[in-house]
Amino acid sequence: MKIKDGFVLKEIAGSHLVVPLGTQVVNFGAMIKLNETGAFLWDLLQDNREKEELVSSLLSEYDVEEAKAIIDVDGFINKLKDADLLE
């Protein structure tokens, strides 16, 4: 899975915000605020990545148990799918 074209992650005043560009502005209801972990996963999803790769990267970057990493990645993916941000 991969982030759709037309969306970028910007850091504004210490917050990570998903911002639509071009024609996506019309189709996008509101900006999404991400925490540090969400921004980390967003960056990974700029390239085509599978869920297992996201979990593995999260385990390598953060001190988190695998079960928690899986739950967090699932939640993040669902949030992006609900906002129609994934290809």
C-alpha positions in Angstrom: 0.0 0.0 0.0 1.1 3.6 -0.6 -0.1 7.1 0.1 -2.1 8.5 -2.8 -0.6 11.3 -4.9 -1.7 14.8 -3.9 -1.1 14.6 -0.2 2.0 15.7 1.8 3.0 15.7 5.4 4.1 19.1 6.8 5.4 20.0 10.2 3.8 23.2 11.3 4.4 24.7 14.7 5.6 21.3 16.0 2.6 19.4 14.7 2.6 16.9 11.8 -0.3 17.7 9.4 -1.4 15.9 6.3 -2.1 18.5 3.7 -3.9 18.0 0.4 -2.5 19.6 -2.8 -4.0 20.5 -6.2 -7.3 18.8 -7.0 -7.2 16.8 -3.7 -8.1 20.0 -1.8 -11.7 19.7 -3.1 -12.0 16.1 -2.2 -10.4 16.2 1.3 -12.6 17.1 4.2 -10.0 18.3 6.7 -6.4 18.1 7.5 -5.2 15.1 9.6 -2.9 15.6 12.5 -0.4 12.8 13.1 1.8 12.1 16.1 5.5 11.2 15.8 4.8 7.5 15.1 2.1 8.4 12.5 4.6 10.7 10.8 7.2 7.9 10.8 4.7 5.4 9.2 3.5 8.1 6.7 7.1 8.5 5.5 7.4 4.8 5.0 4.2 4.7 3.0 5.6 7.2 0.4 6.9 4.0 -1.2 4.8 0.8 -1.6 5.0 -1.0 1.7 3.3 -4.0 3.2 1.8 -4.1 6.7 4.6 -6.5 7.8 7.3 -4.0 6.7 5.6 -1.2 8.7 5.4 -3.3 11.8 9.1 -4.4 11.4 10.2 -0.8 10.9 8.2 0.3 14.0 9.9 -2.4 16.1 13.3 -1.3 14.9 12.7 2.4 15.5 10.7 2.3 18.8 10.8 0.4 22.1 7.5 -1.3 21.6 6.2 -4.9 21.9 5.2 -6.6 18.7 1.5 -7.0 19.7 1.3 -3.3 20.3 3.1 -2.4 17.1 0.6 -4.6 15.1 -2.4 -2.9 16.8 -0.9 0.6 16.1 -0.2 -0.1 12.5 -3.6 -1.6 12.0 -5.2 1.5 13.5 -3.1 3.8 11.4 -3.9 2.0 8.2 -7.6 2.0 9.0 -7.4 5.8 9.7 -5.8 6.3 6.3 -8.3 4.1 4.5 -11.2 5.9 6.1 -9.8 9.2 4.9 -9.2 7.6 1.4 -5.5 8.3 1.5 -4.2 4.9 0.4 -3.8 3.5 -3.1 
